[in-house]
Amino acid sequence: MPMDNSNIYSLNNFDFLAQSFARMHDQGQDVDLEAITGNMDEEHRVWFCRRYERYCQKQSVPELEH
């Protein structure tokens, strides 16, 4: 996905959404990626799904207590 100034804010929003949906998934809520990404073009859909999967993997690893 090309990174130019016109879409950096939208990428930040997509990243926030991917992280939020991954957190919801980790909490046991149903997340329908097909419904979430249904209106995205292919490039954005692939990027979003990769970010979502990355956050899901991070969520499943228990954090160490301090």
C-alpha positions, 0 to 999 in steps of 0.5 A, a space after each residue: 500500500 503506497 504511503 503518501 500524506 493523503 492516506 496516512 490518517 486513513 491507514 492509522 484508522 484502519 490499523 486502530 480498527 484492526 487492533 480493536 477487532 482483534 481485541 474483540 476476538 480475543 474477548 470471545 466476540 464474533 468478528 466477521 472479517 468478510 462483513 468488515 472488509 466487504 467494501 474495501 478494495 483488494 489492496 486495503 482488504 489484504 493489508 487490513 486482514 494482515 494487520 488483524 491477524 498480527 494483532 490476533 497473534 499478539 493478543 493470544 500471547 499472555 503478557 508478563 506481569 510486572 
